[in-house]
Amino acid sequence: MNPRKPITALALAWASLSLCFGVNAADLRIGLSADVTTMDPHFLASQPNLTVGYHVFDALTHVDEKARLIPGLATSWRAVDATTWEFKLRPGVKFHDGSDLTAEDVLFSLERPLNIKGSPGGFAAYVRAVVAKEIVDKQTIRLKTATPYGALPEDLNSIMIVSRKIAANAAPEDFDSGRATIGTGPYKFVRFARGDRVEYARNDHYWGGRPAWDKVTLRIMPTDPVRTAALLSGELDVIEHVPSADREKLNKNKTLRLDQTTSWRTIFLHLDQYRNQPPLITDGAGKPLAKNPFMDVRVRRAMSMAINRPAIVERVMEKLAVPAANIVSPGVFGHNPQLKPETYNPDGAKKLLAEAGYPNGFTVTLSGPNNRYINDEQVLQAVAQMLTRIGIQTRVEAMPLSAFLGKVRKEETSFALLGWGSFAGDLALRSLLATPNPERAWGAWNWGRSSNPKLDQLIGQSLASVDAKAREALAREAAAVAMSDVPLIPLHHQIVSWAMKSNITYVPRTDEFTFAHLFTPK
């Protein structure tokens, strides 16, 4: 073998890359569609935060473009018995500061989410099932659960591994400043400018292979026209969540390419079902109602019947969505194909309202973000108009995601829009519709605080099964039980898309994540 050949080939490759991308040949600039609230990987389980976190940190399990589990920092895993999972750690992995990844770092990272305070939706649910941890040897750990639990490998995909030495006493501000943002991932943290950008430098010693890009900048651009303009002007190389209004224009541009797939994300409406007089609900004169109308299933079903999902998909989403009846999208584990989207029936909705004692309707405020999901504010406005037509006078309160989550945390909303993505139906139901139980970390995102003992039982049985077929059957049954009394109102599943320079490629991901190290130069 001629030792010069690989060097020559590499030099030619980089020369070609330079011609394609100019002076800063190995820089990649990506426009993100939502705000990032913190670099702390265990504080808030929101997709924007996870997106930036996965550039720096790894989890034990990773996920491919179809949301299927693949090895991460664990090369393999198995159920030793009904309540014991064993994970083999990848040898030779180093943190960005040069220190070795150890089993102690892994166990510390699995414990840290339980000690996070003040989060509106953290990661405790993903580690709560673990009741004991054991280091078998340097490359092997065992995790014990109190009862059989088949979903642990999926749960641990959400838990990023941090350095115990560095993160032991770290708060979110220590991660935001970079002091504690030391991981094992493909990129090293450089800078977080809140509301503007996150900057990274390549980790040349990444265990998963040397990334193509020397420097990566993730620009925070929640305003759709601004994101599109930055791509067209050359300020950005890639944008995520292509605005539906710009899709045709970008698709016709020969210097660009678009890729899309059906997302795992479902957009739905939460309804307060735990307070007798929740905020922002009144009669037509603005006076508080004697009771909370959302506690009546007839009202919730009437509201669902009043929403014309095909019209939202066609006109508001411009076909970048699929009407929803499940809390997870088609193709996702546990999706129940027997459930069908609610048929649009405004006359039937009015009759149900009258039966429930609201022949003249009532007044409500629909809250939600205006910079997080595809056309989120337009969806809010469309839903409000449809509800108003059946007598429920609906005002829209749209705001940036960070402000919206703050209002939710203070319990200042009663009717709100949220989006959720998960690679398993039972996991989504556990977070969104299980009876809230802080000790089990169930119902962490059940803002309406609905409660159904039969649903809780089915979720528990599904998660306990280590047989995939049996588990999915239980998850589908749980989905049917969950949707039977309309504890929330599913609207649609998003179709997610990316636009990029034509000399860059990306495999569109069901999980919607935008990962710099998976973009490749042609």
C-alpha positions as CSV (number, residue, x, y, z in Angstrom):
1,M,0.0,0.0,0.0
2,N,1.3,3.5,-0.9
3,P,1.0,5.5,2.3
4,R,0.7,8.7,0.2
5,K,-2.6,7.7,-1.4
6,P,-4.9,8.4,1.5
7,I,-3.3,11.7,2.2
8,T,-3.6,12.7,-1.5
9,A,-7.2,11.7,-1.6
10,L,-8.0,13.6,1.5
11,A,-6.3,16.7,0.1
12,L,-8.3,16.5,-3.1
13,A,-11.5,16.1,-1.1
14,W,-10.8,19.1,1.0
15,A,-9.8,21.1,-2.1
16,S,-13.1,20.2,-3.7
17,L,-15.0,21.1,-0.6
18,S,-13.3,24.5,-0.6
19,L,-14.4,25.2,-4.1
20,C,-18.0,24.4,-3.1
21,F,-18.1,26.3,0.1
22,G,-15.7,29.2,-0.3
23,V,-13.0,30.3,2.1
24,N,-14.7,29.0,5.2
25,A,-15.0,25.6,3.5
26,A,-15.8,23.6,6.6
27,D,-18.2,26.0,8.4
28,L,-21.9,25.1,8.6
29,R,-24.5,27.7,9.5
30,I,-28.0,26.4,10.4
31,G,-31.2,28.4,11.1
32,L,-33.2,26.9,14.0
33,S,-36.9,27.5,14.1
34,A,-37.4,27.8,17.9
35,D,-35.7,29.4,20.9
36,V,-33.2,27.7,23.1
37,T,-33.7,28.3,26.9
38,T,-30.7,26.6,28.3
39,M,-27.6,24.5,27.6
40,D,-28.2,22.4,30.7
41,P,-29.1,19.0,29.2
42,H,-31.2,17.9,32.2
43,F,-33.3,21.0,32.9
44,L,-36.1,21.1,30.3
45,A,-37.2,18.3,28.0
46,S,-38.0,20.5,25.0
47,Q,-36.8,19.7,21.4
48,P,-34.9,22.9,20.9
49,N,-32.8,22.3,24.1
50,L,-32.3,18.7,23.1
51,T,-31.2,19.7,19.6
52,V,-28.3,21.9,21.0
53,G,-27.5,19.4,23.7
54,Y,-27.0,16.4,21.4
55,H,-24.3,18.3,19.6
56,V,-22.2,18.3,22.8
57,F,-23.4,15.3,24.7
58,D,-24.3,11.7,24.0
59,A,-26.8,9.3,25.6
60,L,-26.4,5.6,26.2
61,T,-28.8,4.9,23.2
62,H,-29.1,6.9,20.1
63,V,-31.9,7.0,17.5
64,D,-31.7,6.7,13.7
65,E,-33.7,8.7,11.1
66,K,-36.7,6.4,11.5
67,A,-36.7,6.8,15.3
68,R,-35.3,3.3,15.9
69,L,-32.8,2.7,18.7
70,I,-29.2,2.3,17.8
71,P,-26.0,2.1,20.0
72,G,-24.7,5.3,21.5
73,L,-22.4,5.4,24.5
74,A,-23.7,1.9,25.1
75,T,-22.7,-0.6,22.4
76,S,-25.4,-3.1,23.5
77,W,-28.0,-3.7,26.1
78,R,-30.1,-6.6,27.3
79,A,-32.7,-7.6,29.9
80,V,-30.8,-9.9,32.3
81,D,-34.0,-10.7,34.0
82,A,-37.5,-9.1,34.4
83,T,-36.2,-6.2,36.5
84,T,-32.5,-5.9,35.5
85,W,-31.1,-4.2,32.4
86,E,-27.4,-4.5,31.5
87,F,-25.6,-1.9,29.3
88,K,-22.1,-2.4,27.8
89,L,-20.3,1.0,27.7
90,R,-18.3,2.0,24.6
91,P,-14.5,1.7,25.4
92,G,-12.1,4.5,24.9
93,V,-14.6,7.4,24.9
94,K,-13.2,10.7,26.2
95,F,-14.8,14.0,27.3
96,H,-13.9,17.2,25.5
97,D,-11.4,18.0,28.3
98,G,-9.5,14.8,27.6
99,S,-10.8,12.9,30.6
100,D,-12.1,9.3,30.2
101,L,-15.8,8.5,30.2
102,T,-16.4,6.3,33.2
103,A,-19.3,4.2,34.6
104,E,-19.4,6.6,37.5
105,D,-20.1,9.5,35.0
106,V,-23.0,7.5,33.6
107,L,-24.6,6.7,37.0
108,F,-24.2,10.3,38.1
109,S,-26.0,11.5,34.9
110,L,-28.9,9.1,35.5
111,E,-29.3,10.5,39.0
112,R,-28.9,14.2,38.3
113,P,-32.4,14.8,36.6
114,L,-34.0,13.7,39.9
115,N,-32.4,16.7,41.7
116,I,-33.3,19.4,39.2
117,K,-35.5,22.1,40.7
118,G,-37.8,24.6,39.0
119,S,-38.2,23.0,35.6
120,P,-41.6,23.2,33.9
121,G,-41.0,19.8,32.4
122,G,-37.8,17.9,33.2
123,F,-36.3,14.5,32.6
124,A,-37.1,12.8,35.9
125,A,-39.7,10.6,34.2
126,Y,-37.0,8.9,32.2
127,V,-35.0,7.7,35.2
128,R,-37.6,7.4,37.9
129,A,-38.1,3.6,37.2
130,V,-34.4,2.9,38.1
131,V,-34.3,1.9,41.8
132,A,-30.7,0.6,42.0
133,K,-27.5,1.0,40.0
134,E,-24.5,-1.3,39.9
135,I,-21.1,-1.1,38.2
136,V,-20.2,-4.6,37.2
137,D,-16.9,-3.6,35.6
138,K,-15.4,-0.6,33.8
139,Q,-17.5,-1.2,30.7
140,T,-20.6,-2.7,32.3
141,I,-23.4,-1.3,34.3
142,R,-26.7,-2.8,35.5
143,L,-29.8,-0.9,36.3
144,K,-32.5,-2.4,38.5
145,T,-36.2,-1.5,38.3
146,A,-38.8,-2.2,41.1
147,T,-41.1,-3.9,38.6
148,P,-40.5,-5.2,35.0
149,Y,-40.0,-2.2,32.7
150,G,-39.4,-2.8,29.0
151,A,-39.1,0.9,27.9
152,L,-35.9,1.7,29.8
153,P,-33.6,1.7,26.7
154,E,-35.9,4.2,25.0
155,D,-36.1,6.4,28.1
156,L,-32.3,6.6,28.4
157,N,-32.1,8.0,24.9
158,S,-33.3,11.3,26.5
159,I,-30.6,11.3,29.2
160,M,-27.4,13.0,28.1
161,I,-24.2,11.9,29.9
162,V,-22.3,14.6,31.6
163,S,-19.0,14.6,33.5
164,R,-19.5,13.9,37.2
165,K,-16.4,15.9,38.1
166,I,-17.6,19.0,36.2
167,A,-21.3,18.9,36.7
168,A,-21.5,17.8,40.3
169,N,-22.5,21.2,41.6
170,A,-23.4,22.9,38.3
171,A,-26.6,24.9,37.7
172,P,-28.1,25.9,34.3
173,E,-26.1,29.1,34.3
174,D,-22.9,27.1,34.5
175,F,-23.9,25.2,31.3
176,D,-25.0,28.4,29.6
177,S,-21.6,30.0,30.2
178,G,-19.8,26.8,29.0
179,R,-18.1,26.0,32.3
180,A,-20.0,22.8,32.6
181,T,-20.8,22.1,29.0
182,I,-18.2,19.4,28.5
183,G,-19.5,16.3,26.8
184,T,-18.4,13.4,24.6
185,G,-20.4,14.5,21.5
186,P,-19.3,15.4,18.0
187,Y,-18.9,19.1,18.8
188,K,-17.3,21.2,21.5
189,F,-19.2,24.1,23.0
190,V,-17.9,27.5,22.1
191,R,-20.6,30.1,22.9
192,F,-24.3,30.5,23.7
193,A,-25.7,33.9,22.9
194,R,-29.2,33.7,24.3
195,G,-31.9,34.5,21.6
196,D,-29.2,34.6,18.9
197,R,-26.9,31.7,18.4
198,V,-25.0,28.7,19.7
199,E,-21.5,28.1,18.4
200,Y,-19.5,24.8,18.3
201,A,-16.0,23.6,17.2
202,R,-15.4,20.1,15.9
203,N,-14.4,17.3,18.2
204,D,-11.6,15.7,16.2
205,H,-11.6,12.7,18.6
206,Y,-15.3,11.9,18.4
207,W,-15.9,8.2,18.8
208,G,-18.5,8.3,16.1
209,G,-16.1,9.6,13.4
210,R,-14.6,13.0,12.6
211,P,-17.5,15.4,11.6
212,A,-17.2,17.1,8.3
213,W,-17.5,20.7,9.7
214,D,-14.8,22.6,11.5
215,K,-17.2,25.1,12.9
216,V,-21.0,25.0,13.4
217,T,-23.2,27.9,14.1
218,L,-26.9,27.3,15.1
219,R,-28.7,30.6,14.6
220,I,-31.9,31.0,16.6
221,M,-34.4,32.3,14.0
222,P,-38.0,31.6,15.1
223,T,-39.5,34.1,12.6
224,D,-40.2,32.3,9.4
225,P,-39.5,35.1,6.8
226,V,-36.2,35.9,8.5
227,R,-35.1,32.3,8.4
228,T,-36.0,32.0,4.7
229,A,-34.4,35.3,3.7
230,A,-31.1,34.3,5.5
231,L,-31.0,31.1,3.4
232,L,-31.7,32.9,0.2
233,S,-29.1,35.6,0.9
234,G,-26.4,33.0,1.7
235,E,-26.2,34.0,5.3
236,L,-27.2,30.4,6.2
237,D,-26.5,27.1,4.6
238,V,-29.5,25.2,6.1
239,I,-32.8,26.0,7.6
240,E,-35.2,23.6,9.5
241,H,-39.0,23.7,9.5
242,V,-39.3,25.3,6.0
243,P,-42.2,27.8,6.2
244,S,-45.2,26.4,4.3
245,A,-45.6,29.8,2.5
246,D,-42.0,29.6,1.2
247,R,-41.9,26.0,0.3
248,E,-42.8,26.3,-3.4
249,K,-40.4,29.2,-3.9
250,L,-37.5,27.4,-2.3
251,N,-38.3,24.2,-4.2
252,K,-38.0,26.0,-7.5
253,N,-34.6,27.5,-6.6
254,K,-32.0,25.4,-8.4
255,T,-29.3,26.3,-5.9
256,L,-31.2,24.7,-3.1
257,R,-32.7,21.3,-2.1
258,L,-35.6,20.4,0.1
259,D,-36.1,17.2,2.0
260,Q,-39.1,16.2,4.2
261,T,-40.8,13.4,6.0
262,T,-43.8,12.8,8.3
263,S,-42.8,13.9,11.8
264,W,-43.4,12.0,15.1
265,R,-44.8,15.3,16.4
266,T,-48.5,15.7,17.2
267,I,-50.1,19.1,17.8
268,F,-52.9,19.1,20.3
269,L,-54.9,21.2,22.8
270,H,-54.7,20.8,26.5
271,L,-57.9,21.6,28.6
272,D,-58.0,22.4,32.3
273,Q,-59.9,19.6,34.1
274,Y,-58.8,20.1,37.7
275,R,-60.0,23.6,38.8
276,N,-63.6,24.6,39.4
277,Q,-62.9,28.1,38.1
278,P,-59.8,28.1,36.0
279,P,-58.4,31.4,34.6
280,L,-59.5,32.9,31.3
281,I,-62.9,31.2,31.2
282,T,-66.1,33.3,31.7
283,D,-69.6,33.7,30.5
284,G,-70.5,36.0,27.6
285,A,-70.6,39.0,30.0
286,G,-67.1,38.3,31.4
287,K,-68.3,36.8,34.7
288,P,-66.8,33.6,36.1
289,L,-68.8,30.5,35.4
290,A,-70.3,28.4,38.3
291,K,-68.3,25.4,37.2
292,N,-65.5,24.5,34.8
293,P,-67.1,23.5,31.4
294,F,-64.0,21.5,30.5
295,M,-64.8,19.0,33.2
296,D,-67.8,17.8,31.1
297,V,-66.8,15.3,28.4
298,R,-69.7,16.6,26.2
299,V,-68.0,20.0,26.1
300,R,-64.7,18.6,25.2
301,R,-66.1,16.4,22.5
302,A,-68.1,19.3,21.1
303,M,-65.0,21.4,20.9
304,S,-63.2,18.5,19.0
305,M,-66.2,18.2,16.6
306,A,-66.1,21.9,15.9
307,I,-62.5,21.8,14.5
308,N,-62.2,21.2,10.8
309,R,-58.9,19.3,10.7
310,P,-58.8,18.8,6.9
311,A,-59.3,22.5,6.4
312,I,-56.4,23.3,8.8
313,V,-54.2,20.8,7.0
314,E,-55.1,22.2,3.6
315,R,-55.3,26.0,4.2
316,V,-53.3,26.7,7.3
317,M,-50.6,24.1,7.1
318,E,-50.6,24.1,3.3
319,K,-50.5,20.3,3.3
320,L,-47.5,20.0,5.7
321,A,-49.6,18.0,8.2
322,V,-51.8,15.0,8.6
323,P,-55.1,15.1,10.6
324,A,-54.6,13.4,14.0
325,A,-56.6,11.0,16.2
326,N,-53.7,9.6,18.1
327,I,-51.1,11.2,20.4
328,V,-48.3,9.7,18.2
329,S,-48.1,9.7,14.4
330,P,-48.5,6.8,12.0
331,G,-45.5,4.6,12.0
332,V,-44.6,5.3,15.6
333,F,-44.7,2.4,18.0
334,G,-48.1,2.2,19.7
335,H,-50.0,4.3,17.1
336,N,-53.6,2.9,17.0
337,P,-54.8,2.8,13.3
338,Q,-58.3,2.1,14.5
339,L,-58.7,5.6,15.8
340,K,-59.9,8.1,13.3
341,P,-59.8,11.9,13.4
342,E,-63.0,13.5,14.7
343,T,-65.4,14.3,11.9
344,Y,-66.1,18.0,11.5
345,N,-69.7,18.5,12.7
346,P,-70.5,22.0,14.0
347,D,-74.2,21.3,14.3
348,G,-73.6,18.2,16.4
349,A,-71.2,20.3,18.5
350,K,-73.8,22.9,19.2
351,K,-76.3,20.2,20.3
352,L,-73.7,18.7,22.7
353,L,-73.0,22.1,24.2
354,A,-76.7,22.7,24.8
355,E,-77.0,19.2,26.4
356,A,-74.1,20.1,28.7
357,G,-75.9,23.3,29.8
358,Y,-74.1,25.8,27.5
359,P,-76.7,26.7,24.8
360,N,-75.1,30.1,24.5
361,G,-71.6,28.9,24.9
362,F,-69.0,30.7,26.9
363,T,-65.8,32.7,26.5
364,V,-62.3,31.3,26.7
365,T,-58.7,32.2,25.9
366,L,-56.6,29.9,23.8
367,S,-52.9,30.2,24.7
368,G,-49.9,29.0,22.8
369,P,-46.5,29.7,21.3
370,N,-46.0,31.8,18.2
371,N,-42.4,30.6,17.4
372,R,-42.3,26.9,18.1
373,Y,-44.3,24.8,15.7
374,I,-45.1,25.1,12.0
375,N,-47.6,28.0,11.6
376,D,-48.5,27.7,15.3
377,E,-50.1,31.1,15.6
378,Q,-52.1,30.6,12.5
379,V,-53.3,27.3,13.9
380,L,-54.4,29.0,17.1
381,Q,-56.3,31.6,15.1
382,A,-58.0,29.0,12.9
383,V,-59.1,26.9,16.0
384,A,-60.4,30.1,17.7
385,Q,-62.6,31.0,14.7
386,M,-64.0,27.4,14.5
387,L,-64.9,27.4,18.2
388,T,-66.4,30.8,18.0
389,R,-68.8,29.6,15.3
390,I,-70.4,27.1,17.7
391,G,-70.8,29.7,20.4
392,I,-67.5,29.4,22.3
393,Q,-66.1,32.9,22.0
394,T,-62.3,32.3,21.8
395,R,-59.6,34.8,22.1
396,V,-56.0,33.9,21.1
397,E,-53.0,34.7,23.4
398,A,-49.9,33.8,21.3
399,M,-46.4,34.5,22.6
400,P,-42.8,33.3,22.4
401,L,-42.2,29.8,23.7
402,S,-40.2,30.9,26.7
403,A,-43.0,33.3,27.9
404,F,-45.7,30.7,27.1
405,L,-44.0,28.0,29.2
406,G,-43.6,30.5,32.0
407,K,-47.3,31.1,32.1
408,V,-48.0,27.4,32.1
409,R,-45.6,26.9,35.0
410,K,-47.5,29.6,36.9
411,E,-50.8,27.9,36.1
412,E,-52.1,31.0,34.3
413,T,-53.6,29.1,31.3
414,S,-56.6,26.8,31.0
415,F,-56.7,26.1,27.3
416,A,-53.4,25.7,25.5
417,L,-51.7,24.3,22.4
418,L,-48.7,22.0,22.7
419,G,-46.7,19.7,20.4
420,W,-45.2,16.4,21.4
421,G,-42.9,13.9,19.7
422,S,-42.1,10.4,21.0
423,F,-40.9,7.1,19.6
424,A,-43.5,5.1,21.6
425,G,-47.2,5.7,22.3
426,D,-47.0,4.5,25.9
427,L,-44.2,6.8,26.7
428,A,-46.1,9.8,25.3
429,L,-49.2,8.8,27.2
430,R,-47.2,8.5,30.4
431,S,-46.0,12.1,30.1
432,L,-49.2,13.7,28.7
433,L,-52.2,11.8,30.1
434,A,-51.2,9.6,33.0
435,T,-52.5,10.8,36.3
436,P,-49.9,13.3,37.6
437,N,-47.7,11.5,40.2
438,P,-44.4,13.3,41.1
439,E,-43.0,10.2,42.8
440,R,-43.3,8.2,39.7
441,A,-42.7,11.2,37.4
442,W,-45.9,10.4,35.5
443,G,-48.1,13.1,34.0
444,A,-45.3,15.7,34.0
445,W,-46.8,17.3,30.9
446,N,-50.4,16.6,31.8
447,W,-51.4,20.2,32.0
448,G,-55.1,19.5,32.2
449,R,-54.5,17.0,35.0
450,S,-57.0,14.5,33.6
451,S,-57.1,11.2,35.4
452,N,-58.3,7.8,34.2
453,P,-57.4,4.8,36.4
454,K,-57.9,2.3,33.6
455,L,-55.5,4.3,31.4
456,D,-52.9,4.4,34.1
457,Q,-53.2,0.6,34.5
458,L,-52.8,0.0,30.8
459,I,-49.8,2.4,30.5
460,G,-48.1,0.5,33.4
461,Q,-48.8,-2.9,31.8
462,S,-47.5,-1.7,28.5
463,L,-44.3,-0.2,29.9
464,A,-43.7,-3.3,32.0
465,S,-43.7,-5.7,29.0
466,V,-40.3,-6.7,27.5
467,D,-42.2,-8.5,24.6
468,A,-42.4,-5.9,21.8
469,K,-45.6,-7.3,20.3
470,A,-47.4,-7.6,23.6
471,R,-46.3,-4.1,24.6
472,E,-47.5,-2.5,21.4
473,A,-50.9,-4.2,21.7
474,L,-51.2,-2.8,25.2
475,A,-50.0,0.7,24.0
476,R,-52.7,0.7,21.3
477,E,-55.4,-0.3,23.8
478,A,-54.2,2.5,26.0
479,A,-54.5,4.9,23.2
480,A,-58.1,3.9,22.6
481,V,-59.0,4.3,26.2
482,A,-57.2,7.6,26.4
483,M,-59.0,9.2,23.5
484,S,-62.4,7.8,24.5
485,D,-63.2,10.7,26.9
486,V,-61.3,13.4,25.0
487,P,-58.9,14.4,27.8
488,L,-57.1,16.5,25.1
489,I,-57.9,17.4,21.5
490,P,-55.4,16.1,18.9
491,L,-55.2,18.3,15.8
492,H,-52.5,17.1,13.4
493,H,-49.2,15.4,12.9
494,Q,-46.6,17.7,11.3
495,I,-44.7,17.1,8.2
496,V,-41.2,18.3,8.8
497,S,-38.8,19.7,6.2
498,W,-35.3,21.1,5.7
499,A,-34.0,23.4,3.0
500,M,-30.3,23.6,2.3
501,K,-27.7,24.5,-0.4
502,S,-27.8,22.0,-3.2
503,N,-24.2,20.8,-2.4
504,I,-25.3,19.6,1.1
505,T,-27.3,16.5,1.9
506,Y,-29.3,15.4,4.9
507,V,-31.5,12.4,5.6
508,P,-34.8,13.8,6.9
509,R,-35.6,12.5,10.4
510,T,-38.9,11.4,11.8
511,D,-37.9,12.9,15.2
512,E,-37.4,16.4,13.6
513,F,-33.9,16.8,15.0
514,T,-31.4,18.9,13.1
515,F,-27.9,17.6,13.7
516,A,-24.9,19.3,12.2
517,H,-22.8,16.2,12.1
518,L,-25.3,14.4,10.0
519,F,-25.2,17.0,7.2
520,T,-22.7,15.9,4.5
521,P,-21.0,18.0,1.8
522,K,-21.5,16.5,-1.7
